[in-house]
Amino acid sequence: MNKACALGLGASFTDLPKSNQKTHKIQRSAGRETLVTRATDVKKEAQRRAPLEKSNLFNAKYVPFSTSTSDPNEQYSLDEVIYRSKNGGLLDVQHDMEALSIYPPEYWKALFDERVGKTSWPYGSGVWSKKEWVLPGIANEDIVSMFEGNSNLFWAERFGKELGMEELWVKQCGNSHTGSFKDLGMTVLVSQVNRLRKMGKPLLAVGCASTGDTSAALSAYAAAAAIPSIVFLPAEKISLAQLVQPIANGALVLSIDTDFDGCMRLIREVTAELPIYLANSLNSMRLEGQKTAAIEICQQFDWEVPEWVIIPGGNLGNVYAFFKGFQMCKELGLTDRVPRMVVAQAQNANPLYRAYKAGFENYEPMRAEDTFASAIQIGDPVSIDRAMYALSECDGIVEEASEEELMDAAARADMTGMFNCPHTGVALAALIKLRESGTIAPSDRTVVISTAHGLKFTGSKIAYHSKEIEGFASTYANPPVQVQEDFGKVMDILSQKLDV
Ligand SMILES: *Cc1c(COP(=O)(O)O)cnc(C)c1O
């Protein structure tokens, strides 16, 4: 934390324009002042500090994701309500990298390190601690944040050893406000909607179709900002814990008798008719928040880049977001390369895996079958192009896991102290396969992205441990032992189990 001071920032900025040096010093002393500010004044304080910010130096805009088929001059302000480019393709948020690169890597490292673990609004958030790289133009008082991010990255020593690895790490993105990494994107999107509404744009509400976690995050952040939210959920395809979240947060919940892809089609039609802001991962704003998890990983390793990052993928926005985060660190000189990424898919919903096997030549959407990894049960991923681009840029690979493999992997890793959701199970199953094939070497530093909290998926875990899942051996099941209230019987079981 005191690294900023230790680095002697002033000294390392001799090559910067004078004005920049000055602004930086003012900002640092202002940061100290906020430490004595009362909680009730946090937003006022942010407003008071606003003129000292350098955010007006930086800016970002929407551009078409792929310029090969579109007008190279096409661009839009982030204040426009727009989801697709003129030719119907995806949009991308593009930052003014030239402006950001005025500052040397040491500046950014020190600035980001300095903000970790603070309460200064909004920089105590893991997302907004990278505000200049995320959404530089927004006023701090318009930000809707629950201090998301800053999730722990832990050394999975015992499970790593079981797989013959020295450096297995798990990034716990699910240790978050609503229990999944979706919070990282939603704080950015809802902040922007908040700004647009304050600017007088007629946005009645914000809506999404969801496999569960998106709606939980959306409804929480919308509720925090008093913005109405509407969620379309596939009936009986999400966990009870996921369903209860938007209900509790006061969202209008439509439970629709279809799958995720069906919900997605419907919400697109609805948002074309009504002034409801669409919060799906089609929306590139969310990816700006999600990419901070990748920046955070570099930061947590003192700006060393791991060899591998394994990430479960459904709609495939997150893999591109991670790539963007790693790429930005590299481009601005904080790191020297990007890691190789692995997208892990459930075999029952594996369109990217199939395309990968065909050399990314012919991608075909598919009908996704049921999977315990319900948040990635997607047959026609919105961000397929983003994912294929990211993977080809980082020499990435795609793996798949059967239902039994993903549940076994989650349960096996749980036995070493983790508590994995089925999606993290998909990533862990991919890891096991890549270790067995030798693709990942024993000394490769590898990060598994845990995307949700295991407590959101207790139903399937209980079914596994009760050996209730048809066709499963449930190899790592650990069912509770039923016993009467009787000392002798309890002792019998203990002596049998403890071998005494
Ligand atoms: C949304 C989600 C994913 C998939 O992320 P994509 O960006 O759609 O690939 C994976 N795991 C969990 C728990 C999720 O909520």
The ligand as an ORCA input file, in Angstrom:
! r2SCAN-3c Opt
* xyz 0 1
  C     -22.200    -15.230    -16.826
  C     -21.456    -16.345    -16.229
  C     -20.490    -17.068    -16.936
  C     -20.229    -16.864    -18.394
  O     -19.699    -15.632    -18.747
  P     -19.790    -15.220    -20.290
  O     -19.259    -13.849    -20.342
  O     -21.235    -15.278    -20.649
  O     -18.987    -16.204    -21.053
  C     -19.779    -18.053    -16.287
  N     -20.009    -18.335    -14.997
  C     -20.945    -17.677    -14.287
  C     -21.160    -18.066    -12.881
  C     -21.692    -16.664    -14.867
  O     -22.610    -16.024    -14.149
*
